[in-house]
Amino acid sequence: MTLARGAPAEHDAARQAAGPVLAGSSMTNFRTIETNGIRLRAAVAGEGPLVVLVHRFPESWAAWRHQIGPIAAAGFKVCAIDCRGYGGSDKPEAIEAYDLENMTADIAGVIDAEGGGAPGVIIGHDWGAHLVWHTALCHPAKVRAVAALSVPFVGVAETALIDAVKPVYADRGKFFYQTYFQQPGVAEAEAEADLTGFIRKFYYWLSGEAPDGLGHGRASTSALLDGLPDPQPFPAWMGDADIGYLVSEFRRSGLRGPINRYRNQHRDVEFLKPWRGRTIDQPALFIGGTRDLVLSMRPGYDMVAAMRAAVPNLEEAMLLEGCGHWTQQERPEAVTARLTNWLCGLSGSRA
């Protein structure tokens, strides 16, 4: 495991000097990709071997705004998608439309549509990491390498996460956001009532700048945003223009589709039964943050160590000192440099 250091203030100063990064800038072209019976919007840039970028909740293609241009400039065709339910992509109504079987098939279809007949490299963050790991597992012929941010792969789960963490949270009367998301309409109504406040509070809660223990100890009857502050000012890695862009995207898409992803955990466990015990054998890279709450979600369990057995060709597990959950946005320079170097080092890539 590599531990990369650097004070948050240094990163903030560098970003402020560079000026605001507006999601939706002219560095990309948007196109609609037909895949798996739906249409996905994608921001596409560059020419060369295909790299597909997959975001998490609540994000969009623009979560990769810092990486798209540099990776394209390094000799790759970059395709940053809006997952189904988000932004300019189709938004099926049914909960089961957002299960792992469908969403990994979406990514495999993007590779078919944009990869020129060759397998692609896939990179994902959080739920996007979960999706790319399992696309590599379930569609191995489509994927030549995989990189994940925030969420390691520790093997095919035999138990849904909301059940695995129940003794730590629900059984002790403690709040767990994924349990709160299970009842359709509840979390959507809370977040959509004030989208700007939701984005600011939710992002800050999981960021490296949030104080230790923020959000801990809430009762299971709490709402998602109870007790979460709206920082003034917001950390410099996410400007007002970036927040405004996200808000505008969720105003048109709503949050039902994005939150439906969390409502398929038991269905996903059933789908993955044929792959239990299998490893992900493609070349792989992991980047996380030392202050990412995901890595401490299961107390006493070292997810990064467990990943090495499940991903035998893992090149590196890199942890960024002081970085929270929004890995490629909080530390864009470090993440972009490591991803680009890794991509250029893959067999068959052109520098």
C-alpha positions in Angstrom: 0.0 0.0 0.0 1.3 3.4 -1.0 0.5 6.4 1.3 0.6 9.7 -0.6 0.9 12.8 1.6 0.0 16.4 1.0 -1.8 19.0 3.1 -5.3 19.8 2.0 -4.5 23.5 2.1 -1.8 23.0 -0.5 -4.3 21.3 -2.9 -6.9 24.0 -2.3 -4.4 26.8 -3.1 -3.4 25.1 -6.3 -7.0 24.8 -7.4 -7.9 28.4 -6.5 -4.9 29.6 -8.5 -6.1 27.6 -11.5 -9.6 29.2 -11.3 -13.0 27.5 -11.1 -13.6 24.4 -13.1 -17.0 24.6 -14.7 -18.7 21.2 -15.3 -19.8 21.2 -18.9 -16.8 23.1 -20.3 -15.8 22.8 -23.9 -13.2 20.1 -23.3 -15.8 17.4 -24.1 -18.3 16.4 -26.7 -21.6 14.9 -25.6 -23.1 11.9 -27.4 -25.9 9.4 -26.8 -24.9 5.8 -26.6 -27.4 3.0 -27.2 -26.6 0.2 -24.7 -28.5 -2.7 -23.1 -31.9 -1.4 -24.3 -31.4 2.2 -23.0 -29.6 5.4 -23.9 -26.8 6.9 -21.9 -25.4 10.3 -22.3 -21.6 10.4 -22.3 -18.9 13.1 -22.4 -16.3 11.9 -24.9 -12.9 13.2 -25.6 -9.7 12.0 -27.4 -8.7 9.2 -29.6 -7.1 5.9 -28.8 -7.8 2.9 -26.5 -11.1 3.3 -24.7 -11.3 4.4 -21.1 -14.8 4.4 -19.5 -15.3 6.6 -16.4 -18.2 5.7 -14.0 -19.4 8.0 -11.3 -21.2 7.4 -7.9 -24.2 8.8 -6.1 -25.0 11.7 -6.2 -22.7 12.7 -9.1 -22.7 12.8 -12.9 -20.1 12.5 -15.7 -18.8 15.8 -14.3 -17.3 14.1 -11.3 -14.4 13.3 -13.7 -14.0 16.9 -15.0 -10.4 17.1 -13.8 -9.4 13.8 -15.4 -11.1 13.8 -18.8 -8.8 16.2 -20.6 -5.4 14.9 -19.3 -6.3 11.3 -19.9 -7.4 12.1 -23.5 -4.2 14.1 -24.0 -2.2 11.1 -23.0 -3.6 9.2 -26.0 -6.9 7.7 -24.9 -10.5 7.9 -25.9 -12.3 8.9 -22.7 -16.0 8.2 -22.2 -17.4 9.6 -19.0 -21.0 8.4 -18.7 -24.1 9.5 -16.9 -25.3 6.2 -15.4 -28.9 5.3 -16.0 -31.2 7.5 -13.9 -28.8 10.5 -14.1 -28.5 13.7 -16.1 -29.0 13.1 -19.8 -29.4 9.4 -19.6 -32.6 7.3 -19.6 -34.4 7.0 -16.3 -36.4 3.8 -16.0 -39.0 3.9 -13.2 -38.7 0.3 -11.9 -36.5 -0.3 -8.9 -35.1 -3.5 -10.4 -33.9 -1.6 -13.5 -31.0 -0.4 -11.4 -29.7 -3.8 -10.3 -26.2 -4.9 -10.8 -27.1 -7.2 -13.7 -28.5 -4.2 -15.7 -25.9 -1.7 -14.8 -22.9 -3.9 -15.5 -24.5 -4.7 -18.8 -24.8 -1.0 -19.5 -21.0 -0.6 -19.1 -20.3 -3.6 -21.2 -22.5 -2.2 -23.9 -20.7 1.2 -23.8 -17.4 -0.7 -24.5 -19.1 -2.5 -27.4 -20.4 0.8 -28.8 -17.2 2.9 -28.3 -14.3 0.5 -28.2 -13.9 -0.4 -31.8 -14.2 -4.1 -31.1 -11.4 -4.1 -28.5 -11.9 -4.5 -24.7 -11.8 -1.3 -22.7 -10.3 0.0 -19.4 -12.9 0.9 -16.8 -12.5 3.3 -13.9 -15.1 3.9 -11.2 -15.7 5.8 -8.0 -17.7 4.4 -5.0 -20.9 2.8 -6.5 -19.1 3.3 -9.8 -16.2 1.3 -8.4 -18.6 -1.4 -7.4 -20.0 -1.4 -10.9 -16.6 -1.5 -12.7 -15.3 -4.3 -10.4 -18.3 -6.4 -11.2 -18.3 -5.6 -14.9 -14.7 -6.9 -14.9 -15.9 -10.0 -13.1 -19.1 -10.7 -15.0 -18.0 -9.5 -18.5 -14.2 -10.3 -18.5 -13.8 -10.4 -22.2 -14.9 -6.8 -22.4 -12.5 -5.4 -19.8 -8.7 -5.4 -20.1 -8.0 -3.4 -16.9 -9.9 -1.9 -14.0 -9.2 0.9 -11.6 -11.4 1.8 -8.6 -11.6 4.8 -6.3 -12.8 4.6 -2.7 -14.4 1.1 -2.8 -12.2 -2.0 -2.8 -13.2 -5.4 -4.2 -13.1 -8.0 -1.4 -14.8 -10.8 -3.1 -18.4 -11.6 -4.2 -20.6 -10.8 -1.2 -22.8 -13.6 0.2 -24.8 -11.0 2.3 -26.2 -7.6 1.4 -24.3 -4.7 2.9 -27.3 -3.4 4.8 -27.6 -6.9 6.4 -23.8 -7.2 7.1 -23.7 -3.8 9.0 -27.0 -4.3 10.8 -25.3 -5.4 14.1 -23.3 -2.2 14.0 -26.1 0.2 13.1 -29.7 -0.9 13.1 -29.5 -3.3 16.0 -28.0 -0.5 18.1 -30.6 2.0 17.0 -28.0 3.9 14.9 -28.6 5.6 11.6 -27.2 4.1 8.4 -27.9 6.0 5.3 -28.3 3.0 3.0 -31.0 1.6 5.3 -32.7 5.0 5.2 -32.7 4.8 1.4 -34.7 1.6 1.3 -38.2 3.1 1.5 -39.1 4.5 -1.9 -39.9 8.2 -1.9 -38.6 9.1 1.6 -35.0 10.1 0.8 -36.1 11.6 -2.5 -38.5 13.9 -0.9 -36.0 15.1 1.7 -33.2 15.8 -0.8 -35.4 17.3 -3.6 -36.9 19.8 -1.2 -33.6 21.6 -1.1 -31.2 20.3 -3.7 -28.5 22.9 -3.1 -28.5 22.2 0.6 -28.5 18.4 0.0 -25.5 18.6 -2.3 -23.5 20.9 0.0 -24.3 18.9 3.2 -23.9 15.5 1.8 -20.6 16.2 0.0 -19.2 18.0 3.1 -20.2 15.1 5.4 -18.1 12.6 3.5 -15.2 15.0 2.7 -11.7 15.1 4.1 -12.4 18.5 5.7 -15.4 17.3 7.8 -14.6 17.0 11.5 -14.2 13.5 13.0 -17.4 12.0 14.1 -19.7 14.2 11.9 -23.0 12.4 11.5 -22.0 9.6 14.0 -24.4 8.6 16.8 -27.6 9.7 15.1 -30.7 7.6 15.9 -32.1 5.2 13.3 -35.2 7.4 13.2 -33.1 10.4 11.9 -33.4 11.8 8.4 -30.4 11.9 6.1 -29.4 15.5 6.6 -30.2 15.8 10.3 -27.2 17.3 12.1 -25.2 17.8 9.0 -23.9 21.4 8.6 -23.7 23.5 5.5 -20.2 24.9 5.6 -19.5 28.5 4.8 -17.5 28.6 2.7 -17.6 25.2 1.0 -14.1 23.5 0.6 -12.3 25.0 -2.5 -12.2 21.7 -4.4 -15.8 22.1 -5.4 -16.8 25.5 -6.6 -20.2 27.2 -6.8 -20.4 26.5 -10.5 -19.8 22.8 -9.9 -22.5 22.6 -7.2 -24.8 24.6 -9.4 -24.3 22.2 -12.3 -25.1 19.2 -10.1 -28.2 20.9 -8.8 -29.5 21.7 -12.3 -28.9 18.0 -13.3 -30.9 16.7 -10.4 -33.7 19.2 -10.9 -34.3 17.5 -14.3 -33.6 13.9 -13.4 -34.8 13.7 -9.8 -33.3 11.3 -7.4 -35.5 8.2 -7.7 -33.3 6.4 -10.2 -30.0 7.2 -8.4 -31.4 6.0 -5.0 -33.0 2.9 -6.6 -29.4 1.6 -7.0 -29.4 1.1 -3.2 -32.6 -0.8 -3.3 -31.2 -3.8 -5.2 -28.8 -5.2 -2.7 -30.6 -8.5 -2.1 -31.3 -8.9 -5.8 -27.6 -8.3 -6.5 -26.5 -11.0 -4.0 -28.7 -13.5 -5.9 -27.4 -12.4 -9.3 -23.8 -12.9 -8.2 -24.1 -16.4 -6.9 -22.4 -18.0 -10.0 -19.3 -15.8 -9.4 -18.8 -16.5 -5.7 -15.2 -17.4 -4.9 -13.9 -16.0 -8.2 -11.2 -13.4 -8.4 -10.8 -10.4 -10.6 -7.8 -11.2 -12.7 -7.3 -8.1 -15.0 -4.6 -5.6 -14.1 -6.0 -3.3 -11.4 -5.3 -0.2 -9.4 -7.0 1.2 -6.3 -6.9 4.8 -5.0 -8.6 5.8 -1.7 -8.3 8.4 1.1 -7.2 8.0 4.6 -10.3 9.9 5.8 -12.8 8.1 3.6 -15.6 6.7 5.8 -16.1 3.8 3.4 -12.9 2.2 4.5 -14.1 2.2 8.2 -17.7 1.2 7.5 -17.1 -2.2 8.9 -15.1 -1.7 12.1 -12.2 -4.1 12.5 -12.2 -5.2 8.9 -9.3 -4.1 6.7 -10.9 -3.8 3.3 -7.6 -2.9 1.5 -5.8 -6.0 2.9 -8.7 -8.2 1.9 -8.7 -6.8 -1.6 -5.2 -8.3 -2.4 -6.5 -11.9 -2.3 -9.6 -11.0 -4.4 -7.6 -9.0 -7.0 -4.4 -10.9 -7.6 -3.1 -8.5 -10.3 -3.6 -5.4 -8.2 -0.7 -3.1 -9.1 -1.1 -0.7 -6.2 -3.4 0.4 -3.4 -2.7 4.1 -3.0 -4.1 6.0 0.0 -4.1 9.8 -0.2 -3.3 11.4 3.2 -6.2 13.5 4.5 -8.4 12.8 1.5 -12.1 12.0 2.2 -14.6 10.2 0.0 -14.7 12.4 -3.1 -11.3 11.1 -4.2 -10.8 12.5 -7.8 -12.4 15.8 -6.9 -10.6 16.4 -3.5 -7.2 15.4 -4.9 -7.4 15.9 -8.7 -3.7 16.4 -9.4 -2.6 13.2 -7.6 -5.4 11.1 -8.9 -5.0 12.3 -12.5 -1.3 11.7 -12.4 -1.6 8.2 -11.0 -4.4 7.1 -13.3 -2.6 8.5 -16.4 0.7 6.8 -15.6 -1.1 3.5 -14.9 -3.0 3.7 -18.1 0.1 4.5 -20.2 1.9 1.6 -18.6 -0.8 -1.0 -19.5 0.2 -3.4 -22.3 -1.2 -2.2 -25.6 -1.6 1.4 -24.5 0.1 4.2 -26.4 1.7 7.0 -24.4 
